[in-house]
Amino acid sequence: MTTDELAKISKALADPTRLQIYESIAANPNTYCGQIIDKHDLSPGTVSHHLKILMEARLIECRRDGQFIHNRAVPETMREYTQALARLARPGKLERDRK
């Protein structure tokens, strides 16, 4: 994982609302947008914005099923992210990984 990818994921998870949305999706695969709106008392536009950022960071995937858009967490991304964070304790490791 590059430093840019690491930063993108960190920024995505830094927002408390977005982190709560990610936790909800990770706990309940195939969560659809209406459930997120109801659970977090957010507008559809706000939810859409947060989901877009989570998708761009590769933390979630979305798929359309008729009128519903289902969301699921991408565990591989979180696993790579936590491993990259662990490597931060070893100076220079992330830079070597980029090459």
Buried (B, 14 or more C-beta within 10 A) or exposed (E): BEEEBBEBBEEBBEBEEBBBBBEBBBEBEEBBBEBBBEBBEBEEEBBBBBBEBBBEBBBBBBEEEEEEBBBBBBEEBBEBBEEBBEBEEEEEEBEEEEE
